Amino acid sequence: MSNAFLTKGVRRSLGEIRYVKPVMPGSASGLVADVYAQAERDFGLIAAPLAMHSPAPALAAASWAMLRETLLATGSVPRAEKEAVAAAVSAGNACPYCVTVHTATSKALGNELDSVNDPGMKEIIAWAQQSGQPDPAPLAHPGYAELAGVAVTFHYLNRMVTIFLPKSPLPSLTPKAVGGWVMDMLASAMTAASPAPGAALTLLPDAPLPDEFSWAAGTPHVAAAFARASAAIEEAGQRAVPPRVREFVLDILDGQTGQPAGPSRAWADTEVARLDSADRAAGRLAILTALAPHQITRTDVAEARQSDDALLALTAWASMAAARKISSRLRQLSAR
C-alpha cells in the first residue's frame, strides 16, 4: 500500500510543475526513459526537480548526472554529510522545497539538522549555507570534492526549483495531519539505495572538465558528471539564449559583490536597460534566474518563453552560469 501511495503522490506532485509540461512516468522514451529508470532505481522515485527538466532530455540527463554522482553515489563522504550540505545550501538560497526534502532525508539518516552537536557537522553546515556568498569561508575536509559537488549541484537546482515548483514538495491537497508521515515515507524511499559511482555518466557524451570545476579532478565520477553536465547545459544555452544575453549575464556575475537586496526588482530593470529591446525579456529572465529567482513572475516567463525546451534551456543555462561562478570561488578556496 505504501508503494502505491508513494507512486500516486509522486504523480500528483509532477502535475504541480509550473510553466512546462513534464514527461510522465510510463510515457517516457529514449534518454528521458533512461534517466527515469536510473532515478527510480537509485533515488526511489522520479522527483519533480528531475521531471521538470524532461521536456529537454539532455538537461534531464545533466541534472540527474550532477545529483546522482554527487549526492547519491557512494564515496568517501557519508550520505548524511552530503544531505546536510544539500539542506544547508538550500536554506542559504531560500529554497523551501529543497530544504523540506533534504531536512527530511537527513532525519531519515539520523541527523536532526536544527540540533546538531557534532563540531565537524556544524562546520560543514555553516560552510554550505554561505557557500554562495562572494567571499565564502574555506573548508578543510578530506572529501571536499564530494561536498563541493553537492553544494554546486544545489546552487543549480535551487534556482530551477524556485522557478518551476511550489514551495512544498507535498501535493497541494495533502492534509496537514499526514504531511509529516508522507515526508518520512518519501525520505525513506530516497535514502534506501547506496548506488555505485558512474552510472549516470553513460547518459551524456564525454567532455573536458572546465577550470572552475578543477577541485573535482581527483574524484573522477564527480569531475566527469560536471564536465558532461556543464557541456550539455552550455550547448542548450548556445541554441536558446541570444549571444548578447549570455554576455550580459556573465558580465554581471563577474562583477557581483552581493545579492540583490529587498523585494524590489528595480535593479533588474536597470541592468536590462543596457540590452536592445529584442533581448530584454530573455535578459530579464536570465539575470533574475541567476541572482534572484524568487523575484520571477509569470509575466517574466510568458514574455521570454518560446517553447518548453527553450524556456528550460534559458533558465538552466542561467542557473548553471551562477553555479559555475560559485564553483570558481570554491576552486580558489580549495587551492589555498
C-alpha positions as CSV (number, residue, x, y, z in Angstrom):
1,M,0.0,0.0,0.0
2,S,2.8,2.4,0.8
3,N,4.4,1.9,-2.7
4,A,1.0,2.6,-4.4
5,F,0.5,5.7,-2.2
6,L,4.0,6.9,-3.0
7,T,3.5,6.4,-6.7
8,K,0.2,8.3,-6.7
9,G,1.7,11.1,-4.6
10,V,4.7,11.5,-7.0
11,R,2.4,11.7,-10.0
12,R,0.3,14.4,-8.3
13,S,3.4,16.3,-7.5
14,L,4.5,16.2,-11.1
15,G,1.2,17.8,-12.0
16,E,2.2,20.9,-10.0
17,I,5.2,21.7,-12.1
18,R,4.8,25.2,-13.5
19,Y,5.3,26.6,-17.0
20,V,6.3,23.3,-18.7
21,K,4.6,20.0,-19.3
22,P,6.8,17.2,-17.9
23,V,7.1,13.7,-19.5
24,M,5.1,11.5,-17.2
25,P,6.4,8.1,-16.0
26,G,5.2,5.4,-18.3
27,S,5.2,7.8,-21.3
28,A,8.9,8.4,-21.4
29,S,11.2,7.1,-24.2
30,G,14.8,7.4,-25.2
31,L,17.1,9.4,-23.0
32,V,14.3,10.5,-20.6
33,A,13.2,6.9,-20.1
34,D,16.9,6.0,-19.3
35,V,17.1,8.9,-16.7
36,Y,13.8,7.9,-15.1
37,A,14.8,4.2,-14.8
38,Q,18.0,5.2,-13.0
39,A,16.2,7.6,-10.8
40,E,13.6,5.0,-9.7
41,R,16.4,2.5,-9.0
42,D,18.8,4.8,-7.2
43,F,16.6,7.6,-5.8
44,G,13.5,5.6,-5.1
45,L,11.3,7.9,-7.2
46,I,11.1,10.3,-10.1
47,A,11.2,13.5,-8.2
48,A,9.7,16.7,-9.6
49,P,13.1,18.6,-9.7
50,L,14.2,15.9,-12.2
51,A,11.0,15.6,-14.1
52,M,10.6,19.3,-14.6
53,H,13.7,19.1,-16.9
54,S,12.2,16.2,-19.0
55,P,10.9,18.3,-22.0
56,A,14.6,18.9,-22.7
57,P,16.1,15.4,-22.5
58,A,19.8,16.4,-22.4
59,L,19.0,18.8,-19.5
60,A,17.2,16.0,-17.6
61,A,20.3,13.8,-18.1
62,A,22.6,16.7,-17.0
63,S,20.6,17.5,-13.8
64,W,20.4,13.8,-12.9
65,A,24.2,13.2,-13.5
66,M,25.1,16.0,-11.1
67,L,22.6,14.9,-8.5
68,R,23.4,11.2,-8.7
69,E,27.2,11.4,-8.8
70,T,27.5,14.0,-6.0
71,L,24.7,13.3,-3.6
72,L,23.7,9.7,-4.1
73,A,26.8,7.8,-5.3
74,T,28.8,6.0,-2.6
75,G,32.1,7.7,-2.0
76,S,34.4,8.7,0.9
77,V,31.8,11.1,2.4
78,P,28.8,9.6,4.3
79,R,25.4,10.4,2.7
80,A,24.4,12.1,6.0
81,E,27.0,14.8,5.5
82,K,26.1,15.3,1.9
83,E,22.4,15.6,2.7
84,A,23.3,18.2,5.3
85,V,25.1,20.2,2.6
86,A,22.1,19.9,0.3
87,A,19.8,21.2,3.1
88,A,22.1,24.0,4.2
89,V,22.8,25.3,0.6
90,S,19.0,25.3,0.0
91,A,18.5,27.3,3.2
92,G,21.1,29.8,2.1
93,N,19.3,30.1,-1.2
94,A,15.9,30.4,0.5
95,C,14.5,27.3,-1.4
96,P,11.9,25.9,1.0
97,Y,11.0,23.0,-1.3
98,C,14.6,21.6,-1.2
99,V,15.0,22.5,2.5
100,T,12.0,20.4,3.4
101,V,13.1,17.4,1.3
102,H,16.7,17.3,2.4
103,T,16.0,18.1,6.1
104,A,13.7,15.1,6.0
105,T,16.3,12.9,4.3
106,S,18.8,14.0,6.9
107,K,16.4,13.0,9.6
108,A,15.9,9.6,8.0
109,L,19.7,9.2,8.2
110,G,19.7,10.0,11.9
111,N,20.5,13.7,11.8
112,E,18.2,16.4,13.2
113,L,19.8,19.4,11.5
114,D,18.4,22.0,13.9
115,S,20.0,20.3,16.8
116,V,23.4,19.1,15.5
117,N,26.1,18.9,18.2
118,D,29.0,17.4,16.3
119,P,31.6,20.1,15.6
120,G,32.6,18.7,12.3
121,M,29.0,18.6,11.0
122,K,28.4,22.1,12.3
123,E,31.4,23.3,10.3
124,I,30.1,21.6,7.2
125,I,26.6,23.1,7.6
126,A,28.0,26.6,8.2
127,W,30.3,26.3,5.2
128,A,27.5,25.1,2.9
129,Q,25.0,27.7,4.0
130,Q,27.2,30.6,3.0
131,S,29.0,28.9,0.1
132,G,27.1,31.0,-2.4
133,Q,28.4,34.3,-0.9
134,P,31.0,36.4,-2.7
135,D,33.6,35.6,-0.1
136,P,32.9,32.1,1.3
137,A,34.9,30.6,4.1
138,P,37.2,27.7,3.4
139,L,36.5,24.1,4.5
140,A,39.3,21.6,5.3
141,H,37.8,18.2,4.7
142,P,39.3,15.1,3.0
143,G,36.1,14.6,1.0
144,Y,36.0,18.3,-0.1
145,A,35.3,17.4,-3.8
146,E,32.2,15.4,-2.9
147,L,30.9,18.1,-0.5
148,A,31.6,20.9,-3.0
149,G,30.0,18.8,-5.7
150,V,26.8,18.6,-3.7
151,A,26.9,22.3,-3.0
152,V,27.3,23.3,-6.6
153,T,24.6,20.9,-7.7
154,F,22.1,22.5,-5.3
155,H,23.1,26.0,-6.3
156,Y,22.0,25.0,-9.7
157,L,18.9,23.0,-8.6
158,N,17.6,25.6,-6.1
159,R,17.3,28.2,-8.8
160,M,15.4,25.8,-11.1
161,V,13.2,24.6,-8.3
162,T,12.3,28.1,-7.2
163,I,11.1,28.9,-10.7
164,F,9.2,25.7,-11.7
165,L,8.0,24.2,-8.4
166,P,5.8,25.3,-5.5
167,K,7.2,25.9,-2.1
168,S,6.3,22.5,-0.7
169,P,7.2,19.1,-2.1
170,L,3.9,17.7,-0.8
171,P,0.9,17.8,-3.3
172,S,-1.3,20.7,-2.5
173,L,-4.2,18.6,-1.3
174,T,-2.2,16.7,1.3
175,P,-3.8,17.0,4.7
176,K,-1.6,18.7,7.2
177,A,-2.2,15.9,9.7
178,V,-0.4,13.4,7.5
179,G,2.2,15.7,5.9
180,G,5.0,14.6,8.3
181,W,4.2,10.9,7.7
182,V,4.3,11.5,3.9
183,M,7.7,13.2,4.1
184,D,9.1,10.5,6.3
185,M,7.9,7.9,3.7
186,L,9.5,9.9,0.8
187,A,12.7,10.3,2.8
188,S,12.9,6.6,3.5
189,A,12.5,5.9,-0.3
190,M,15.2,8.4,-1.2
191,T,17.7,7.0,1.2
192,A,17.2,3.3,0.6
193,A,19.8,2.8,-2.0
194,S,23.6,3.2,-2.0
195,P,24.5,3.2,-5.7
196,A,28.0,2.8,-7.0
197,P,29.5,5.8,-8.8
198,G,29.4,6.2,-12.5
199,A,26.0,5.0,-13.9
200,A,24.8,8.5,-14.9
201,L,27.9,9.2,-16.9
202,T,26.7,6.8,-19.6
203,L,23.8,9.2,-20.4
204,L,25.9,12.0,-21.8
205,P,29.0,12.2,-24.0
206,D,32.4,12.7,-22.6
207,A,33.6,16.4,-22.3
208,P,36.6,18.2,-20.9
209,L,36.5,19.5,-17.3
210,P,36.1,23.3,-17.2
211,D,38.7,25.1,-15.0
212,E,36.1,26.2,-12.4
213,F,35.5,22.5,-11.5
214,S,39.2,21.6,-11.1
215,W,38.6,21.0,-7.4
216,A,36.8,17.8,-8.6
217,A,39.7,16.4,-10.7
218,G,40.8,13.9,-8.1
219,T,37.3,12.4,-7.7
220,P,36.7,11.0,-11.2
221,H,32.9,10.4,-11.1
222,V,32.2,13.9,-9.7
223,A,34.6,15.5,-12.3
224,A,33.0,13.6,-15.2
225,A,29.5,14.5,-14.0
226,F,30.2,18.2,-14.0
227,A,32.2,18.0,-17.3
228,R,29.4,16.3,-19.1
229,A,26.5,18.2,-17.5
230,S,28.0,21.6,-18.0
231,A,28.7,20.8,-21.6
232,A,25.1,19.7,-22.2
233,I,23.8,22.8,-20.5
234,E,26.2,25.1,-22.3
235,E,25.1,23.6,-25.7
236,A,21.5,24.2,-24.8
237,G,22.2,27.7,-23.8
238,Q,24.0,28.5,-27.1
239,R,21.0,27.3,-29.0
240,A,18.3,29.1,-27.0
241,V,19.9,32.2,-25.4
242,P,20.9,35.1,-27.6
243,P,24.7,35.7,-27.5
244,R,24.3,39.2,-26.1
245,V,22.2,37.9,-23.3
246,R,24.8,35.3,-22.4
247,E,27.5,38.1,-22.4
248,F,25.2,40.3,-20.3
249,V,24.7,37.6,-17.6
250,L,28.3,36.7,-17.4
251,D,29.4,40.3,-17.1
252,I,27.0,40.9,-14.2
253,L,28.1,37.6,-12.5
254,D,31.8,38.6,-12.9
255,G,31.1,42.0,-11.2
256,Q,28.8,40.6,-8.5
257,T,29.7,41.7,-5.0
258,G,26.5,40.6,-3.2
259,Q,22.9,39.5,-3.6
260,P,20.1,41.9,-4.7
261,A,18.6,43.5,-1.6
262,G,15.0,43.6,-0.7
263,P,11.9,42.8,-2.7
264,S,12.3,45.5,-5.4
265,R,13.2,44.4,-8.9
266,A,14.4,47.9,-9.8
267,W,18.0,46.5,-10.0
268,A,17.0,44.1,-12.8
269,D,15.2,46.8,-14.8
270,T,18.3,49.0,-14.6
271,E,20.5,46.2,-15.8
272,V,18.3,45.1,-18.7
273,A,18.0,48.6,-20.0
274,R,21.5,48.1,-21.4
275,L,20.2,45.5,-23.8
276,D,18.4,46.0,-27.1
277,S,14.7,45.8,-26.7
278,A,14.5,42.5,-28.5
279,D,16.8,40.9,-25.9
280,R,15.3,42.4,-22.8
281,A,12.7,39.7,-22.0
282,A,15.3,37.0,-22.2
283,G,17.9,39.1,-20.4
284,R,15.5,39.9,-17.5
285,L,14.5,36.2,-17.0
286,A,18.1,35.1,-17.2
287,I,19.5,37.5,-14.7
288,L,16.7,37.0,-12.3
289,T,17.3,33.3,-12.6
290,A,20.9,33.7,-11.8
291,L,20.6,36.1,-8.9
292,A,17.0,36.3,-7.6
293,P,14.8,33.5,-8.9
294,H,12.2,34.3,-6.2
295,Q,11.5,37.6,-7.9
296,I,10.5,35.9,-11.2
297,T,6.8,36.4,-12.1
298,R,4.5,34.7,-14.6
299,T,4.8,37.7,-16.8
300,D,8.6,37.4,-16.9
301,V,8.3,33.8,-18.1
302,A,5.5,34.5,-20.6
303,E,7.4,37.3,-22.2
304,A,10.6,35.2,-22.6
305,R,9.3,31.8,-23.4
306,Q,9.2,30.3,-26.9
307,S,8.7,26.7,-26.1
308,D,9.2,24.3,-23.1
309,D,12.6,23.3,-24.4
310,A,13.8,26.8,-25.0
311,L,12.5,28.0,-21.6
312,L,14.3,25.2,-19.8
313,A,17.5,25.9,-21.8
314,L,17.5,29.6,-20.9
315,T,16.8,29.0,-17.2
316,A,19.2,26.0,-16.9
317,W,21.9,28.0,-18.6
318,A,21.5,31.0,-16.3
319,S,21.3,28.7,-13.2
320,M,24.4,26.9,-14.3
321,A,26.2,30.2,-15.0
322,A,25.6,31.2,-11.4
323,A,26.6,27.8,-10.1
324,R,29.8,27.9,-12.2
325,K,30.7,31.3,-10.7
326,I,30.2,29.8,-7.2
327,S,32.3,26.8,-8.2
328,S,35.1,29.1,-9.3
329,R,35.2,30.7,-5.9
330,L,35.2,27.3,-4.2
331,R,38.1,26.3,-6.5
332,Q,40.1,29.3,-5.3
333,L,39.4,28.2,-1.7
334,S,40.5,24.6,-2.3
335,A,43.8,25.8,-3.8
336,R,44.7,27.7,-0.6
